[in-house]
Amino acid sequence: MYAHGFQSATVIAEGIRLALDTVPPEKLTGEALHDYGLNRIKDFTCLGMVPPFSYTPNTYHVGPGQVRYWIVRKGVVQPLTGWVKAETYRIPKKE
């Protein structure tokens, strides 16, 4: 859940950054964020935590549908797996 929250926040921050290229801060509303920010996200990776994804006005604004499992080794976050479909991959139970 931590990673999901972090990734959601980075997407919103990127949308705000892009929207402010077009809209002054006092005019930044939810609709302006959607139209001038989120809809302009292209090849975004949430600092490398997800595969690149883009949004356009005609797409549903969800993530890329893939995950990578991570591990912390000696204080460094490292990928444990490659990209796998989020809907189908499950960590096997230990017997």
C-alpha positions as CSV (number, residue, x, y, z in Angstrom):
1,M,0.0,0.0,0.0
2,Y,2.9,2.3,0.6
3,A,4.2,2.0,-2.9
4,H,0.7,2.5,-4.3
5,G,0.3,5.7,-2.3
6,F,3.7,6.9,-3.3
7,Q,3.0,6.2,-7.0
8,S,-0.4,7.9,-6.9
9,A,1.2,11.0,-5.4
10,T,3.9,11.1,-8.0
11,V,1.3,10.9,-10.8
12,I,-0.7,13.8,-9.3
13,A,2.6,15.8,-8.8
14,E,3.5,15.3,-12.4
15,G,0.0,16.3,-13.5
16,I,0.3,19.5,-11.5
17,R,3.7,20.2,-12.9
18,L,2.5,19.8,-16.4
19,A,-0.7,21.8,-15.8
20,L,1.2,24.7,-14.4
21,D,2.9,25.1,-17.8
22,T,-0.4,26.2,-19.2
23,V,-2.6,27.3,-16.3
24,P,-1.7,29.9,-13.6
25,P,-1.8,28.5,-10.0
26,E,-4.9,30.4,-9.1
27,K,-6.8,28.8,-12.0
28,L,-5.6,25.2,-11.2
29,T,-8.9,23.3,-10.5
30,G,-9.6,19.6,-10.7
31,E,-10.8,20.0,-14.3
32,A,-7.7,22.0,-15.3
33,L,-5.5,19.4,-13.6
34,H,-7.3,16.7,-15.6
35,D,-7.2,18.5,-19.0
36,Y,-3.8,20.2,-18.9
37,G,-1.9,17.9,-16.5
38,L,-3.0,14.3,-16.4
39,N,-4.0,14.1,-20.0
40,R,-0.4,15.2,-21.0
41,I,1.5,12.6,-19.0
42,K,3.7,10.7,-21.4
43,D,6.1,7.8,-20.7
44,F,6.0,8.4,-17.0
45,T,7.6,5.8,-14.7
46,C,7.0,7.1,-11.1
47,L,10.7,7.3,-10.6
48,G,11.2,3.9,-12.2
49,M,8.7,2.1,-10.0
50,V,6.3,1.3,-12.9
51,P,6.8,0.7,-16.6
52,P,6.4,3.8,-18.7
53,F,2.7,4.8,-19.2
54,S,0.9,7.7,-20.9
55,Y,-2.5,9.3,-20.6
56,T,-4.5,10.9,-23.3
57,P,-8.0,12.5,-23.2
58,N,-9.5,9.2,-24.4
59,T,-7.9,6.9,-21.9
60,Y,-9.0,5.7,-18.5
61,H,-6.5,7.2,-16.0
62,V,-5.3,4.0,-14.3
63,G,-1.8,2.7,-14.0
64,P,0.0,0.4,-16.5
65,G,-1.4,-2.9,-15.1
66,Q,2.0,-4.3,-14.3
67,V,3.9,-4.6,-11.1
68,R,7.4,-5.4,-10.1
69,Y,8.2,-6.9,-6.7
70,W,10.9,-5.1,-4.7
71,I,13.2,-6.0,-1.8
72,V,15.3,-3.9,0.5
73,R,18.9,-5.1,0.7
74,K,21.4,-3.2,2.9
75,G,19.1,-0.2,2.9
76,V,18.7,-0.1,-0.9
77,V,15.4,-0.8,-2.7
78,Q,16.1,-3.3,-5.6
79,P,13.8,-5.0,-8.0
80,L,13.2,-8.7,-7.1
81,T,11.3,-9.6,-10.3
82,G,10.7,-8.2,-13.8
83,W,7.4,-6.6,-14.8
84,V,4.5,-9.0,-14.4
85,K,0.8,-8.5,-15.0
86,A,-0.8,-7.2,-11.9
87,E,-4.0,-9.3,-12.3
88,T,-2.4,-12.7,-12.7
89,Y,0.8,-12.9,-10.7
90,R,0.7,-14.2,-7.1
91,I,3.6,-15.0,-4.8
92,P,3.5,-18.7,-4.2
93,K,2.6,-19.8,-0.7
94,K,5.4,-21.4,1.4
95,E,4.5,-24.9,2.3
